[in-house]
Amino acid sequence: MRRSQDAEFEAFVRRHRAPLVGTARLLTAGDPHLAEDLVQSTLVKVYLAWGRASQHPAAYARRTLVNCLTDHRRRPFFRREQGAV
């Protein structure tokens, strides 16, 4: 990425990280650790796709956040953790 794109992405993260964490906490039923992990994965994916995402970065990030949560819930270890009652 060029420096101007890096600066744009950094400004985006500063502006939208806290709202993304809030949304992630809602989606994870209040799990702050999972929410932080999901937001970190989301920001990495948004950074890698910044050329496409820069038109509507907040919407792209929210959609990516939901996709990251869906991917997390589909992993086999997630089902095993929930099984013992």
C-alpha positions in Angstrom: 0.0 0.0 0.0 1.1 3.5 -0.6 1.6 5.9 2.3 -1.5 7.8 1.5 -3.5 4.6 1.6 -1.9 3.6 4.9 -2.8 7.0 6.3 -6.4 6.6 5.1 -6.5 3.1 6.7 -5.0 4.4 10.0 -7.6 7.2 10.1 -10.3 4.6 9.4 -9.1 2.4 12.3 -8.9 5.3 14.7 -12.5 6.3 13.8 -14.2 3.0 13.5 -12.4 0.5 15.8 -14.5 1.2 18.9 -17.8 0.9 17.1 -16.7 -2.3 15.6 -15.7 -3.7 19.0 -19.2 -2.7 20.3 -20.9 -4.4 17.4 -18.7 -7.5 17.9 -19.6 -7.6 21.6 -23.3 -7.6 20.7 -22.8 -10.3 18.2 -20.8 -12.5 20.6 -23.3 -12.1 23.5 -20.9 -9.9 25.4 -17.7 -11.9 25.1 -15.0 -9.2 25.1 -12.1 -11.5 24.2 -13.8 -13.0 21.2 -15.0 -9.6 20.1 -11.4 -8.2 20.1 -10.2 -11.2 18.2 -12.9 -10.8 15.6 -12.3 -7.1 15.2 -8.5 -7.8 14.7 -9.2 -10.4 12.0 -11.7 -8.0 10.4 -9.2 -5.1 10.3 -6.5 -7.4 8.8 -9.0 -8.4 6.0 -10.1 -4.8 5.4 -6.4 -3.7 5.2 -5.7 -6.4 2.6 -8.7 -5.4 0.6 -8.4 -1.6 1.1 -8.4 -0.9 -2.7 -11.9 -2.4 -2.9 -13.1 -1.4 0.6 -12.1 2.3 0.5 -15.3 3.3 -1.3 -17.5 2.3 1.7 -15.1 1.1 4.4 -17.4 1.0 7.4 -20.0 -1.1 5.5 -17.2 -3.4 4.2 -15.8 -3.8 7.7 -19.2 -4.6 9.3 -19.9 -7.2 6.6 -16.4 -8.7 7.1 -17.0 -8.8 10.9 -20.2 -10.8 10.5 -18.3 -13.1 8.1 -15.5 -13.6 10.6 -18.0 -14.5 13.3 -19.7 -17.0 10.9 -16.3 -18.5 10.1 -15.5 -18.8 13.8 -18.7 -20.5 14.6 -18.2 -23.1 11.8 -14.9 -24.3 13.1 -15.0 -27.7 14.7 -13.4 -26.7 18.0 -16.3 -24.2 18.6 -18.8 -27.1 18.7 -16.7 -29.2 21.0 -16.3 -26.4 23.5 -20.1 -26.0 23.8 -20.9 -29.8 24.2 -20.2 -30.6 27.9 -23.2 -29.9 30.1 
